[in-house]
Amino acid sequence: MPKVNANGITIHYEIKGQGTPVLFLHGSGASWKMWEPQFEAFTSRYQMLMLDYRGHGDTTKEFPNNKYDHHIIVEDIKCFLDVLGISKIHVVGVSQGGQLATLLAIKYPTYVDKLVVSNSYSEMPTFAANWVLSISNFIFSLLPYRTIINLMMKFYKDDAYTQRILRESFSIDKKMLLAMKKAPFPTHTDQLHQIKSPTLVMGGEGKVMTGVDEGKGSRTIFNHIQHAQLALFKNAFDPLSTMRRDIFNEMIIDFLEDKSLKQYKDVEIFSK
């Protein structure tokens, strides 16, 4: 269980495999354990660097003024790389990890070699999404934590594998969950043009729920990054790292190795 001190906190991380290092940034509420579906595919040729970011796993939980802040987590990640002596690295982020990855590439562009952003958004997709978020925050505040997790798992009722990975990787308590959901969204669409790294954007093709349209969110990111490719998956959504793990893994490896992306059933690919 290696840990380092960076940006005034203790950060827990794990390393698996050998080769070119790749930084993996997990989704909200999860931990490094959510990358289990990637271990076999990546560790034979890459060094997987996986951290629990602030508020998650075995990393320090506290935020300044007790307010969850995505931008502070980005500073943590940059300082974490500094401590490890890493000045440039491929970055893969899923869900909230995708937001952190794009924010890192915007603020510290020299640190990001190639960028993979999956199931992410650079802005709230619709006004309805704000409404849904507010309602869910109120409902979640009234429910036991176990009930909240069980409700979230209903989105994956036909996917036992994804349920297992998510349940085993959840690493926050109810207090942190509510703080995270109430935090201001780090809108950054107008800054995406600053990203110069070759970028692969991945997402589900349509709506996950009312007001939450992954396809729209992925297209927005793709349209604003100069050197970007886009892969939209039918009948799948956040996280593609579990729901479509085999294609997810192969596509990222091909991207990192400068290979043309293959054609897959139920996946539409766009390039610039």
MITIKE-266598 format. One record per residue: x, y, z of N, C-alpha, C, CB in turn. Coordinates in steps of 0.001 Angstrom, whole numbers, plus 500000, padded with zeros to 6 digits. Glycine has a CB too. Layout:
BEGIN
XYZXYZXYZXYZ
...
//
This chain:
BEGIN
500843498803500000500000500000500000500882501253500000499044500003501231
501535501576498866502425502748498830501661504051498981503212502771497532
502283504994499670501706506317499861502801507361499712501017506433501247
502403508559499260503333509677499187502649510901499779503793509941497716
503451511842500235502936513128500684503060514127499535503698513630501954
501952514718499152501943515662498036500837516689498240501757514923496689
501148517938498001500186519032498149499553519066499533499102518912497100
500324518682500538499855518768501914498982517622502377499118520009502088
498832516570501550498016515422501947498791514130501695496664515409501176
498240513023502178498807511698501927497988511019500835498828510833503231
498653510623499751497972510017498606498366508547498501498315510771497288
497345507694498498497569506263498301497517505948496815496521505421499078
498408505063496362498407504668494959498875503228494829499300505605494123
498627502660493674499073501305493363499716501308491986497890500293493422
500696500438491798501373500276490513501304498811490118502854500769490582
500903498568488866500878497208488336501458497215486927499430496630488337
502262496204486613502807496048485283504126496769485075501825496525484290
504684496578483898505945497207483525505837497768482119507114496204483620
506608498819481873506588499447480558506309500923480669505556498791479666
505809501506479593505473502925479582504384503206480618505012503370478169
504581504191481503503565504451482535502308505110481974504149505331483624
501177504723482517499881505316482178499167505626483482499020504358481267
498703506852483631497969507268484826496484507010484620498224508766485145
495864506256485523494445505937485457493710506689486570494213504401485577
492691507472486189491918508280487138490497507715487227491893509790486706
490143507229488404488882506523488603487674507460488655488950505717489875
486492506856488660485248507612488716484901508050490122484123506796488153
483880508879490229483471509433491522483010508327492462482350510469491335
483460508426493707483075507474494727483858506182494719481660507168494586
484659505962493682485365504695493534486778504773494119485427504296492057
487638503902493649489033503852494087489835503203492969489194503061495446
491114502985493221491964502336492217491447500957491827493385502217492735
490651500361492689490167499009492442489223498914491247489475498492493664
488673500046490816487744499988489686488449499629488376487028501322489535
489801499649488399490558499345487181490887497869487040491833500141487158
490316497027487885490546495587487771490295495050486356489660494853488755
489241495505485649488997494985484296490092495332483294487690495508483788
491010496218483672492091496618482773493414495910483092492285498122482844
493505495235484218494782494675484659495392493746483610494597493921485970
494644492767483170495205491750482277495658492357480949494175490646482022
494859493265480392495162493818479073496356494772479100493945494541478525
496495495542480184497492496609480203498823496219480833496942497777480926
498806495366481843500038495166482625501137494428481866499719494407483880
500792493779480768501814493078479997502670494025479168501167492058479094
502188495268478998502942496206478162503026497622478740502318496268476799
502259497911479773502266499237480386502390499128481904500991500010480009
502888500187482495502892500306483947501665501121484334504221500973484475
500720500479484994499487501140485415499732501871486734498326500111485559
499566503173486714499712504007487903498324504478488301500679505221487647
497844504013489456496460504249489871496444504843491278495634502930489823
495898506028491410495836506644492721494391506760493187496504508019492700
494218506797494500492941507210495091493036508711495280492636506458496463
492186509489494599492347510915494811491627511396496059491851511670493613
491908512627496418491452513184497705489965512885497939491695514715497746
489674512449499175488301512109499532487948510657499282487361512973498778
488844509905498619488559508543498198489586507557498745488519508463496685
489153506310498888490052505226499253490857505508500503490977504941498129
492165505251500414493054505442501550493836506743501467494007504288501653
493369507671500649493967509000500563493268509930501554493872509562499112
493952510995501936493388511978502867491982512394502434494301513217502961
491076512488503395489677512796503091489376514294503102488779512099504079
490145515078503859489765516463504111490024517373502907490513516987505316
489101518337502714489250519414501744489319520742502489488078519412500718
490020521736501941490002523075502559488575523572502725490813524079501711
488279524096503895486948524622504211485849523565504076486634525800503305
486256522284504100485305521167504022484438521214502766484413521165505247
484996521745501667484246521848500409484945521039499323484102523330499970
484222520055498798484752519218497723485066520103496526483745518092497333
486261519937495953486704520841494890487535520069493860487528522020495479
487019519984492627487717519279491554489074519911491248486859519259490296
489149521219491327490394521909490981491498521609491991490158523419490899
491124521420493247492112521029494257492627519623493970491503521099495677
491733518738493531492167517384493197493152517410492031490954516497492854
492926518281491061493862518417489941495237518840490450493334519441488909
495268519773491399496555520179491988497207519007492712496361521362492965
496393518211493405496923517021494077497587516086493072495802516280494829
496917515864491935497436514939490926498751515463490360496408514734489792
498810516749490063500042517347489529501180517197490534499824518844489186
500916517486491794501947517375492833502349515918493051501447517988494155
501388515011492944501662513575493037502654513156491957500355512760492910
502435513592490721503359513273489630504731513885489883502801513769488288
504754515102490433506037515742490747506836514915491742505812517150491303
506172514442492779506862513656493807507448512378493205505897513309494962
506730511788492260507214510556491630508225510837490525506044509763491064
508471512106490253509446512461489233508948512254487811510687511669489437
507631512332487630507029512136486310506638513495485733505788511192486393
507200513833484582506918515134483971505996515035482764508207515795483561
505777513812482252504884513602481112504387512169481132505601513915479769
503069511982480936502496510645481077501183510567480304502272510294482570
500875509378479774499549509139479208498538509158480359499496507771478420
497347509695480097496324509789481140495008509210480630496130511260481589
494420508305481419493122507702481120492173508022482270493246506152480904
491048508649481963490084508990483002488683508570482625490115510469483282
487946508009483581486564507591483369485651508392484291486397506065483617
484548508887483742483539509605484507484175510848485155482905508677485589
484115510991486467484754512141487091486255512141486827484482512150488593
486835510971486689488244510894486326488518511518484965488703509454486332
487529511449484056487663512106482766487671513610482892486554511681481850
486827514136483774486817515580484026488155516029484602485670515958484985
488674515266485543489963515612486137491075515540485101490277514684487313
490993514560484204492014514412483162492017515609482216491784513119482369
490835516059481792490788517218480895491219518486481614489379517396480323
490839518634482867491277519805483634492798519809483805490588519833485015
493383518623484016494840518510484130495502518902482807495247517068484534
494943518425481687495517518726480373495398520207480028494834517889479296
494363520858480545494187522297480303495186523105481120492748522735480645
495280522791482412496123523609483294497600523243483192495664523463484734
497894521971482999499282521515482946499504520694481670499638520675484212
499435521334480514499481520601479239500758519807479019499312521556478110
501881520262479572503137519541479341503179518209480078504315520396479769
502289518013481038502283516770481816501551515641481089501639517009483177
500697515989480134499823514990479510500334514643478120498367515505479432
500710513385477930501160512914476627499925512648475762502049511627476763
499350511462475863498081511194475197496975511151476255498139509854474387
495788511545475829494671511710476760493500510839476316494240513201476850
492938510075477266491731509286477022490670509731478022492016507744477143
489518510135477493488432510661478320487183509837478040488178512186478038
486691509135479039485539508250478850484394508637479776485938506791479093
483167508625479209481949508874480008482033510174480785481705507723480976
482475511224480132482735512475480839481936513628480242484225512800480808
481964514746480956481276515965480546482176517162480842479903516107481273
482077518169480003482783519420480257481827520510480725483521519877479003
480543520183480779479517521101481279478295520275481648479157522205480216
477413520842482439476161520143482729475398519998481423475307520906483804
474963518779481078474408518555479743473137519333479428474134517122479573
472269519527480414471018520252480189470572520894481500469910519303479632
469600521799481393468994522366482605468339521257483421467951523461482244
467730520290482707467071519180483398468051518398484252466403518250482396
469320518321483810470328517600484589470534518258485948471658517540483823
470545519584485983470641520301487259469464519969488161470708521814487023
468301519903487561467088519594488322467160518174488884465831519758487434
467572517221488033467691515829488477468709515714489606468094514915487301
469840516432489472470879516390490490470362516938491820472107517181490030
469634518034491780469095518634493010468115517697493697468406519970492700
467238517090492912466255516162493481466956514947494092465245515711492399
467931514393493374468630513213493889469409513542495158469578512648492826
469987514741495225470704515140496436469768515148497640471344516525496253
468565515676497429467592515734498528467177514326498956466348516552498108
466883513474497973466456512107498291467578511338498987466019511366497010
468807511457498450469941510742499033470204511181500472471192510959498187
469960512447500766470202512943502125469289512269503150470003514456502173
468178511715502686467208511084503576467396509576503716465825511364503085
468217508997502860468310507537502791469583507005503440468248507083501346
469539505764503953470764505109504430471724504902503255470436503742505118
473011504888503559474018504787502505473849503502501693475421504844503110
473572502393502368473423501120501646472269501185500652473199499963502635
471194501863501026470051502015500122470434502849498906468864502663500856
471240503888499130471704504728498012472485503884497008472586505900498530
473412503071497512474226502230496634473342501248495872475296501468497448
472378500650496554471484499703495892470670500380494792470547499058496911
470244501604495019469510502345493990470403502626492777468965503669494567
471642502995493042472576503258491945472818501999491122473908503796492490
472829500857491775473094499602491074471956499180490155473361498511492070
470778499758490339469643499413489479469895499794488025468378500098489979
470796500756487794471154501100486415471861499929485722472056502353486392
472415499011486531473186497897485974472520496564486312474637497921486507
471207496551486323470480495363486782470774494134485937468996495632486777
471153494335484667471443493200483793472949492979483606470783493410482439
473753493623484433475213493548484285475837493260485648475789494873483682
475868491979485999476379491571487309477855491904487458476160490076487523
478607491834486354480048492120486423480283493578486825480730491822485060
479604494505486162479761495919486511479338496172487945478950496802485561
478250495558488367477814495721489760478910495287490726476530494913490023
479526494150490456480568493656491369481747494609491424481044492265490940
482238495055490263483391495951490244483081497251490973483819496243488803
481917497815490735481575499083491384481413498908492890480289499660490783
480726497872493313480540497658494746481885497456495452479627496446494989
482787496719494819484078496454495451485000497659495423484752495293494775
484721498624494545485611499780494445485084501019495162485846500107493003
483808501024495565483278502185496285484104502438497543481784501973496652
484465503709497772485412503979498860485074505237499655486805504106498300
483875505774499466483504506978500207482285506691501074483221508157499242
482085507555502067480906507412502918479814508373502439481264507682504411
478679508350503115477542509175502700477885510661502767476319508878503578
478613511073503781478973512481503922479779512962502728479760512704505208
480770512176502304481590512565501165480787512501499871482827511668501065
479902511523499761479059511409498568478217512666498381478149510170498665
477574513117499447476727514305499351477562515555499090475904514480500633
478736515647499715479613516799499477480049516846498016480851516740500400
480336515684497460480767515597496060479635515987495111481255514175495737
478437515508495391477302515792494515476867517255494596476133514887494869
477116517892495732476724519292495903477800520276495432476401519556497358
478989519761495112480087520632494696479775521276493346481407519840494619
480233522513493133480014523170491832480628522344490707480613524598491830
479901522210489597480425521453488475481553522250487820479302521129487450
482678521591487504483832522314486943483689522547485429485127521533487226
482777523422485048482539523702483633483828524175482953481427524764483472
484155523552481800485402523927481140485349523751479619486538523109481703
484149523726479049484025523591477596484797524676476868482561523634477182
484728525907477382485388527025476700486911526988476813484880528327477258
487436526013477559488887525872477690489436524637476981489262525818479148
488561523797476456489002522550475844489917522780474647487807521737475420
489757523908473961490592524179472794492070524309473167490121525448472099
492343524501474457493734524618474899494454523265474936493784525262476276
493695522169474872494293520840474934494923520513473585493235519770475325
496214520278473597496953519963472379497316518474472302498218520813472302
497118517741473374497442516314473384496521515543472445497339515748474810
497030514533471745496134513625471019495137513025472005496939512498470288
493859513058471648492810512709472610491834511710472017492062513961473065
491493510702472813490434509756472475489280509985473435490940508274472542
488124510326472887486908510547473685485998509347473480486178511891473282
485490508787474577484634507606474519483388507854475365485395506336475009
482255507334474905481046507529475690479897506688475165480655508989475696
478850506594475989477619505973475526476945506886474520476676505667476704
476160506311473626475607507103472526474439507984472944475166506193471420
473653507551473903472426508286474196472274508684475645471258507479473799
471015508826476050470702509289477395470773508143478395469319509934477429
471319508467479580471337507514480681470073507660481514472589507713481557
469657508909481696468429509236482416467991510606481930468637509212483984
466883511086482437466379512383482028467431513469482216465123512729482809
467749514160481126468685515283481208470147514896481160468439516034482449
470458513605481215471856513164481212472109512421479900472177512247482460
472723513100478944472947512571477605474444512406477385472325513499476524
474936511169477539476369510912477388476854511227475983476682509466477726
476026510905474988476430511168473623476677512645473386475388510659472666
475784513474473895475951514919473757477201515390474482474722515656474293
477409514877475697478590515275476462479880514891475763478555514653477838
479923513689475188481119513226474490481354514028473214481000511736474161
480288514324472480480435515114471252480940516523471557479098515187470503
480463517089472644480912518433473020482416518452473250480177518917474283
482906517472474000484353517396474257485108517191472945484678516246475251
484658516246472144485309515952470855485356517187469952484573514810470135
484266517907469885484181519054468979485106520198469369482766519556468929
485512520253470627486311521385471106487796521075471266485770521856472416
488196519822471007489615519457471109490152519219469700489816518180472010
491243519863469386491745519863468014492129518475467510492933520773467913
492944517770468279493467516472467838492715515358468552494996516362468110
491458515163468159490607514236468899489954513204467984489536515002469655
489696512034468560488876510997467957487743510697468943489724509701467621
486627510209468404485448509963469226484910508564468943484357511033468962
484597507830470019483965506517469897482688506516470733484938505373470352
481551506310470073480265506273470757479724504846470748479257507246470094
479381504348471936478951502966472125477434502900472282479646502346473353
476801502052471492475367501836471649475114500888472820474751501272470345
474020501117473511473577500227474592474618500055475692473225498875474027
475361501100475956476338501075477053476526502494477559477705500460476592
477009502606478794477197503926479398478228503822480501475861504489479948
478318504821481322479298504935482395479162503778483402479138506285483112
480250502981483600481585503089483009481802502072481882482646502898484086
482290502550480747482627501655479648483765500712480013482997502458478417
484553501102481002485685500274481441485239498927481992486489501010482496
483968498821482381483423497532482803482388497025481801482797497647484202
481490497894481364480380497461480515480849496971479144479394498600480338
481918497562478630482485497146477329484002497012477466482121498176476192
484415496311478505485815496306478899486754495825477803485989495456480105
486386494792477051487300494254476045487560495262474927486736492961475460
486500495879474420486663496898473376487346498130473948485296497280472763
486954498527475133487559499669475825489070499486475913486954499839477241
489497498332476371490928498070476540491660498065475203491141496738477252
491122497328474246491794497213472951491868498562472238491070496196472068
490806499334472314490772500630471642491801501588472235489373501240471735
491915501608473556492883502498474194494310502083473859492680502507475711
494580500793473897495929500322473580496282500672472136496044498797473809
495355500470471214495608500854469817495881502350469710494409500469468922
495112503151470430495303504603470412496676504985470948494211505295471233
497059504391472076498364504706472667499516504279471763498501504032474029
499289503238470968500332502713470093500254503268468674500249501211470050
499468504332468502499360505022467203498808504132466095500715505547466786
497981503185466467497325502338465477495943502898465135497207500888465995
495481502624463927494131503040463554493115502289464407493870502791462045
492071502980464828491046502330465635490251501358464774490111503373466280
490017500175465307489255499158464584487761499492464578489486497772465211
487057498878463676485606498996463641484996497896464507485075498913462181
484020498259465309483354497305466185481845497420465999483747497543467667
481176496319466204479724496327466165479196497227467288479158494883466295
478235498053466957477582498945467922478504500024468472477033498139469062
479594500325467754480467501442468115480678502291466873481837500940468696
480391503584466995480582504506465874481796505380466168479305505383465634
482712505453465223483975506166465424484056507381464509485171505231465171
484475508503465062484628509756464330486057510255464494483608510823464824
486601510815463445487932511405463488487907512760462816488967510488462815
488930513549463128489054514878462513490171514852461473489335515972463592
//
